[in-house]
Amino acid sequence: QVQLVESGGGLVQAGGSLRLSCAASGRTFSSYIMGWFRQAQGKEREIVAAISWSRSSTYYADSVKGRFTISRDNAKNTVYLQMNSLEPEDTAVYYCAARRGILTTPREEYDYWGQGTQVTVSS
């Protein structure tokens, strides 16, 4: 069982940066694939980025490549999402998620979810 708590959301102007954090409980955090998803109002939840337990593999949605960076610190049971050059289209609730096994992208394949943190980018 893994419990996830996101933090770091807020209001930022276009072009600005935010760093999201996701703190995980449990002694086996390092064995989980970690993902960041987002859900804008009226839209489906979509994957933003994911990272393997060893940090050797990462995935980024095309819309955030070159702007967002996912990382993790297994010693701190924490995964991060550094978001730079933010755009109004990035406005959404951002969720941290975890799964065992291989790195995948469908949200249905993630077993554990945080409560989400709101990111609002003003133009």
N, C-alpha and C positions, 0 to 999 in steps of 0.2 A: 504494500500500500504506500502511495506517495501523496503527500499533500503539498499543494503549490500556492504560493502567495506572490502576486505581482506588485510592483511598485514603480514609481518613476514617471507616471503619466502626468499630463498637464496641458496647459495652453501655451502655444509657441507660435511665433510669426513664421510665415513662409521663408525658407532659407535657413532656419534655425536648426538646432539639434536637441535631442533628448536621449537619455539612456534609461532603458527599462531594465529592471532586475526581476528575477523570479527565484525566490528562495524555496527550496524543497526540503521536506522532512524525510526521514528514513535513512537507513545506513547503506542502502544500495543505489543511491543516486547515480553514482558513476557508471552503473550498468544500463541506464536508461538513455534512449534517444530523446532529445529535447527539441521541442518546436515552438515557434511563435506563430500565432494565427491572429487575424484581425477580422472584425465584422463591422462594416459601415451600416448606417441606418438604412433599412430596406434592402440590404444585400445579404448574400450568403457568407458564411464564415469561410475565409480563405487562408491558405498557408502563406506565410511571409518568409520564414527561414527555418532551417532545422540543422541540428548538429549531432554527430555521432558521439558515443560515450568517450572515444579516444581523441576526439577533436580532429581526426584525420579526414573526415568527410563532412561537407556542409552543402546545404541547398539554399538557393535564394529564388524567390519569385522574380520574373523578369522586371516587374514594376519597381523593384527595390535594389536590383543589382547595381553595385557601384556606390550606393548611398547608405545602405544598412550593413551592419556587421554583427553576426551572432558569435558569441563566445561562451565559454563555461569554465568555472573553477570548481573542480570536483572536490577539492579540499574544503571549500566553503559551501558546497551543495547549492550553488547558484549558477544560473544561466543569465546572460545579458543580451540585450539588443541595443546596439549603438545606432542611432538614427540621425543621419546628417542630411543636409539639403532638403529638409522636409517641405512637402507640398500640401496644399489644401486637400488633395485627393488621398492623402495618408490619414486623414481624420477617421477615427474608428475606435472601437474598444479592442484593445490588444489582450490576447490570452496566451498564457504559457500552457504547454501540454507535454505529456510524457508517455512513452510507450517502450516496451521491451522489444528486442529483436533488431531488425534492420531499419535503416533510415527510409521512411516512406513519407508521402505527402498528403494522402487523403485524410481529412479530419476524422473520418469514421474509424480509422486505424489507431487513433490515440486514445488511451485508456483513462488518463488522469488529466484534469483541467483545473486551472486556477479560476478565480472569480472575475478576472479581467481588470484592466486599468484603461481609463479614457485618455486618448490622445486627440487634441484638437489643434489643427493648424489653421491659423487665420491668414487671409490673403492681404 
